[in-house]
Amino acid sequence: MDESLVSALLPSLPDEIAWRCLARLPRRSRAIASCVSRAWANACKNKSFIRYLRRSLNLPTEYCTFIAVFDSRFDGDYVHATQHNTKWLLVDPLSLGAQVLPNPLSAISVEMDFCSAATNDQIFLPQVNQTKEGFCSYEIGVGRWKSVELPPGKRCRRFCCAEMKEFVYLCGGLINFTGEASKSAFRYHNRNNQWEKLPDMIAPRINCAGVSMNDTFYAIGGYCHSHEGFPQTHASAERFDPTTGQWTLLPNFCAEGLRYAEDSAIAESDFAVVENKRLFAVQAQSNEVMELDGVKEDWRHVGYIGGVCEMRDCGTNYKILGVGSELWAIQYRVGKSIKIYSCKPGELESLIWRQIDVRGLESFDHVLTGTTFQV
């Protein structure tokens, strides 16, 4: 054990044992324990060491979920996000309680094309102030948002981003407002606040989905514009291996329906990874869920969100999140309350869903973005 990390927590107890006791406390209880003394407060701030102790004790990994919601009923004729019709929440998956974060929006409204990613200590989302392109970063330990500039030449619209280890990967998107698609790829190291240019992707992609799985980053689907100006959807994906620094094209990766609807570049599928090894997707304009068979490299049907097949409906949207060993599905529709379903993917051929009640989502009917991270 690093002696520099240890201070006297309990005078009558060896420090190593005291630290192990602290690591066994649930995350919410550690927040209360930080009020005991200055030594306890400093110990609870050392999250990386507590995570190390929990892994050494074979304790379950703790997660938190970030969800940003929007109320379109605030002004039915206004389809932009503002300070007044949005809420930014940290949700505890165990208690289902939600902590309201400071609102990062300025008085200026923004388009609702958010994506987000999170590392152990920070939440990242595109800069929401239209006067400056970049990221907003929420420091969980500090409790405030700060600005992070994007790398030179990278537009902050319709790209994908995902977290892997201590990096946030950012790929694709719009080069300019004419709709030209980008192949560029970067990653941001949150420890030293630096961007690193990665090799370009093989194909230009707008609004592709970004996920990390098995220490590999995937850019899935998306679209580009043809010479005639029509959107051309991608059935392929690309895989980036950080150890080799190379992209690999995965042709025909997306099953039928797991990409943008042919008549619209807006109705996209959503993807989520459970336990860093199982990739799930929900079909566009549908509640059908599919899982990637890693052996056959093919998709298989595993059920319907909520348990019942619904007719394809362009008005109802779904976002799925991997929350530890659980798969969450968020259903939202204009004028209707947000619903969240949860299941635990096991060895069963189909998923068994249950509806859960997350406090703080009342009176909202749209999900801007969401992501999950370890704490």
C-alpha positions in Angstrom: 0.0 0.0 0.0 1.2 3.5 -0.8 2.0 5.0 2.6 1.6 8.5 1.2 -2.1 7.8 0.7 -2.7 6.6 4.3 -3.6 8.9 7.2 -4.9 8.1 10.6 -8.6 7.5 10.1 -9.3 5.7 13.4 -6.7 6.1 16.2 -7.3 2.7 17.7 -7.3 0.8 14.4 -4.5 0.1 11.9 -4.8 2.4 8.9 -4.9 -0.4 6.4 -7.9 -2.0 8.1 -9.6 1.5 8.4 -9.1 2.0 4.7 -10.6 -1.4 3.9 -13.6 -0.6 6.1 -14.1 2.7 4.3 -13.8 1.0 0.9 -16.6 -1.4 1.9 -19.1 1.5 2.4 -21.5 2.2 -0.4 -20.8 5.4 -2.3 -23.7 7.4 -0.7 -22.5 6.3 2.8 -19.0 7.5 2.0 -20.4 11.0 1.2 -21.8 11.0 4.8 -18.5 9.6 6.2 -16.6 12.5 4.7 -18.2 14.8 7.2 -16.7 12.9 10.2 -13.3 14.5 10.1 -10.7 16.1 7.9 -8.9 12.8 7.6 -12.1 11.1 6.5 -12.9 13.8 4.0 -9.4 13.5 2.4 -9.7 9.8 2.3 -13.2 9.9 0.6 -11.8 12.2 -2.0 -9.2 9.6 -3.0 -11.6 7.8 -5.3 -8.9 6.0 -7.4 -7.4 4.4 -4.3 -10.9 3.4 -3.0 -11.6 1.8 -6.4 -8.3 0.0 -6.2 -9.2 -1.4 -2.7 -12.7 -2.4 -3.8 -11.2 -4.4 -6.7 -8.7 -6.1 -4.4 -11.5 -7.0 -2.0 -13.6 -8.4 -5.0 -16.4 -5.9 -4.2 -18.8 -5.0 -7.0 -18.0 -2.0 -9.2 -20.1 1.1 -8.4 -21.7 3.0 -11.2 -23.5 6.3 -11.7 -25.7 7.5 -14.7 -25.8 10.9 -16.2 -29.0 11.9 -17.9 -30.0 15.2 -19.4 -33.7 15.8 -20.1 -35.8 18.4 -21.9 -39.4 19.5 -21.6 -40.8 20.3 -25.0 -44.1 21.2 -23.4 -42.5 24.3 -21.9 -42.9 26.0 -25.3 -44.5 23.8 -28.0 -43.3 26.0 -30.8 -39.7 26.1 -29.6 -37.5 23.0 -30.2 -34.2 24.2 -28.8 -32.8 23.5 -25.3 -32.6 26.4 -22.9 -31.9 26.9 -19.2 -35.6 26.9 -18.5 -36.7 23.6 -20.1 -33.7 21.3 -19.3 -32.5 19.4 -16.2 -29.2 17.6 -15.8 -29.1 14.7 -13.4 -26.8 12.2 -11.7 -28.7 9.0 -11.0 -27.7 6.4 -8.5 -28.7 3.0 -10.0 -29.1 1.5 -6.6 -31.4 4.0 -4.8 -32.7 5.5 -8.1 -32.4 8.9 -6.5 -31.2 11.8 -8.7 -28.9 14.7 -7.9 -29.6 17.8 -9.9 -26.4 19.3 -11.4 -25.8 23.0 -12.2 -27.3 23.8 -15.6 -24.4 24.3 -18.1 -26.6 26.1 -20.6 -26.2 29.8 -21.1 -29.2 32.0 -21.9 -28.5 31.2 -25.5 -30.5 28.2 -26.8 -28.7 25.3 -28.4 -29.6 22.5 -30.9 -30.5 19.2 -29.4 -27.8 17.1 -30.9 -25.9 16.3 -27.7 -23.7 13.3 -27.1 -21.8 12.7 -23.9 -19.1 10.5 -22.3 -17.7 10.2 -18.8 -14.6 9.0 -17.1 -14.2 8.2 -13.4 -14.2 11.9 -12.3 -15.6 13.9 -15.2 -18.6 14.2 -17.5 -18.0 15.5 -21.0 -20.5 16.9 -23.4 -20.3 19.3 -26.4 -19.9 22.9 -25.5 -23.4 24.2 -25.1 -22.6 27.9 -25.5 -22.9 28.7 -29.2 -20.4 31.5 -28.9 -17.5 29.0 -28.5 -17.0 25.5 -29.9 -15.7 22.9 -27.5 -16.6 20.6 -24.6 -18.2 21.3 -21.3 -16.7 19.1 -18.5 -18.3 18.6 -15.2 -15.9 17.8 -12.4 -17.7 15.6 -10.0 -15.5 16.2 -7.0 -15.5 20.0 -7.6 -19.2 20.3 -8.5 -18.9 22.7 -11.4 -18.7 22.9 -15.2 -15.7 24.1 -17.1 -14.9 24.7 -20.8 -12.6 22.4 -22.8 -11.6 23.6 -26.2 -12.0 21.2 -29.1 -8.9 20.4 -31.2 -8.2 22.8 -34.1 -10.5 22.2 -37.1 -13.0 19.9 -35.3 -16.6 21.0 -35.5 -18.8 20.4 -32.5 -21.8 19.0 -34.3 -23.0 15.5 -34.9 -19.9 13.6 -34.0 -19.7 10.5 -31.8 -17.8 10.3 -28.5 -17.2 7.6 -25.9 -15.0 7.0 -23.0 -12.3 4.3 -22.8 -10.0 4.1 -19.8 -8.8 7.7 -19.2 -9.5 8.9 -22.7 -12.6 10.4 -24.4 -12.7 9.5 -28.1 -14.3 11.9 -30.6 -14.8 10.8 -34.2 -16.6 11.9 -37.4 -19.2 14.7 -37.6 -19.6 17.7 -39.8 -16.6 19.5 -41.2 -18.8 22.5 -42.0 -22.4 23.5 -42.1 -22.8 22.4 -45.8 -23.1 18.8 -44.5 -19.7 17.5 -45.5 -18.8 14.4 -43.4 -15.6 14.1 -41.5 -13.2 11.1 -41.1 -11.2 12.8 -38.3 -10.6 11.2 -35.0 -9.1 12.6 -31.7 -8.9 11.5 -28.1 -8.8 13.7 -25.0 -6.7 12.8 -21.9 -8.6 14.1 -19.0 -5.6 13.9 -16.6 -3.3 16.3 -18.5 -6.1 18.1 -20.5 -4.5 17.4 -23.9 -5.9 16.3 -27.3 -4.2 13.7 -29.4 -4.7 13.4 -33.1 -5.6 9.8 -34.2 -5.4 8.3 -37.7 -8.5 9.2 -39.8 -11.3 6.8 -40.0 -11.7 4.8 -43.2 -15.1 6.3 -44.1 -16.6 9.7 -43.3 -19.5 9.5 -40.9 -22.1 11.9 -39.5 -24.1 11.0 -36.4 -22.4 7.6 -36.0 -22.6 5.8 -32.7 -19.5 5.5 -30.5 -19.0 2.7 -28.0 -16.0 1.2 -26.3 -15.9 -2.6 -25.7 -13.0 -4.9 -24.7 -10.6 -2.0 -24.7 -11.5 -1.2 -28.3 -13.4 1.8 -29.7 -16.2 1.3 -32.3 -17.7 3.9 -34.6 -20.9 2.4 -35.9 -23.2 3.3 -38.7 -23.9 7.0 -39.4 -24.4 8.6 -42.8 -22.8 10.9 -45.4 -24.2 12.9 -48.3 -24.1 11.8 -51.9 -23.2 14.1 -54.7 -26.9 14.7 -55.2 -27.2 15.8 -51.6 -29.2 12.8 -50.3 -28.1 11.0 -47.1 -26.4 7.6 -47.7 -26.5 5.4 -44.6 -23.6 3.2 -43.6 -24.1 -0.4 -42.8 -20.5 -0.7 -41.8 -18.6 0.0 -38.6 -15.0 0.7 -37.8 -12.9 -0.6 -34.9 -9.9 1.3 -33.5 -7.3 -0.6 -31.6 -5.2 1.7 -29.3 -2.3 -0.8 -29.1 -1.8 -0.8 -32.9 -3.2 2.7 -33.7 -5.1 1.3 -36.6 -8.8 1.3 -37.8 -10.3 -1.9 -39.1 -13.4 -1.7 -41.4 -16.3 -4.0 -40.4 -18.5 -4.2 -43.5 -22.2 -5.0 -43.1 -21.8 -4.7 -39.4 -25.3 -3.3 -38.9 -28.2 -5.6 -39.3 -31.3 -4.4 -41.2 -32.9 -1.7 -39.2 -29.8 -1.0 -37.1 -29.0 2.2 -39.0 -30.8 5.3 -40.1 -34.1 4.9 -41.7 -33.8 5.2 -45.5 -36.2 8.2 -45.6 -34.6 10.1 -42.8 -31.2 10.9 -41.4 -32.6 11.6 -38.0 -34.2 8.3 -36.9 -31.1 6.5 -35.7 -30.5 3.3 -33.8 -28.9 3.4 -30.4 -26.2 1.1 -29.0 -25.0 0.2 -25.5 -22.3 -2.1 -23.9 -23.0 -4.1 -20.8 -20.0 -5.2 -18.6 -17.5 -4.1 -21.3 -18.2 -7.2 -23.4 -21.8 -7.4 -24.6 -23.1 -5.0 -27.3 -26.8 -4.3 -27.6 -28.8 -2.2 -30.0 -32.4 -0.9 -30.3 -33.7 -0.7 -33.9 -34.6 2.7 -35.3 -38.3 3.7 -34.7 -38.9 0.4 -32.9 -38.6 -1.2 -29.4 -36.9 -4.3 -30.7 -33.6 -5.1 -29.0 -30.8 -7.1 -30.6 -27.4 -8.4 -29.4 -24.2 -8.9 -31.3 -23.1 -12.5 -31.4 -19.3 -12.1 -31.0 -18.6 -15.6 -32.4 -20.8 -15.4 -35.5 -20.4 -11.6 -35.8 -24.1 -11.4 -36.4 -27.0 -9.8 -34.6 -29.8 -11.8 -32.9 -33.2 -10.8 -31.6 -33.4 -10.8 -27.8 -36.8 -9.2 -27.1 -38.7 -5.9 -27.0 -38.3 -3.1 -24.5 -41.2 -3.4 -22.0 -41.7 -7.0 -23.1 -44.3 -6.3 -25.8 -43.7 -5.7 -29.5 -44.9 -2.3 -30.5 -45.8 -1.0 -34.0 -43.0 1.1 -35.6 -43.6 4.7 -34.5 -41.5 7.6 -35.6 -42.8 9.6 -32.6 -41.5 7.3 -29.9 -37.8 7.2 -29.2 -35.5 4.9 -27.1 -32.1 5.4 -25.6 -30.3 2.4 -24.1 -27.5 2.5 -21.5 -25.2 -0.2 -20.1 -25.3 0.3 -16.3 -23.0 -2.3 -14.8 -24.6 -5.7 -15.3 -27.9 -4.1 -16.3 -29.3 -2.7 -19.5 -31.4 0.4 -19.2 -33.9 1.5 -21.9 -35.3 5.1 -21.7 -38.6 5.6 -23.6 -39.6 9.2 -24.5 -42.2 10.8 -26.7 -43.4 14.4 -27.1 -46.2 15.1 -24.6 -45.7 11.9 -22.6 -43.7 11.2 -19.4 -40.3 9.5 -19.7 -40.3 5.8 -18.8 -37.2 3.8 -17.9 -37.0 0.0 -18.1 -34.3 -2.2 -16.7 -33.2 -5.8 -17.3 -30.2 -8.0 -16.4 -29.0 -9.8 -19.5 -28.1 -13.4 -18.5 -27.9 -16.6 -20.4 -31.5 -16.4 -21.4 -32.4 -16.0 -25.0 -34.7 -13.1 -24.3 -34.6 -10.2 -21.9 -37.0 -9.7 -19.0 -37.8 -6.1 -18.4 -39.2 -4.2 -15.4 -40.1 -0.6 -15.2 -38.2 1.5 -12.7 -39.0 4.8 -11.1 -36.2 7.3 -11.3 -37.0 10.4 -9.3 -36.5 13.8 -10.9 -37.8 13.0 -14.4 -41.3 14.2 -13.8 -42.7 16.7 -16.3 -40.0 16.0 -18.9 -40.7 14.3 -22.2 -37.4 14.2 -24.1 -33.9 12.8 -23.4 -31.0 14.9 -24.6 -28.2 12.5 -23.8 -27.1 9.9 -21.3 -24.0 8.0 -20.2 -22.7 5.7 -17.5 -19.4 5.7 -15.6 -17.7 4.0 -12.7 -17.4 5.9 -9.4 
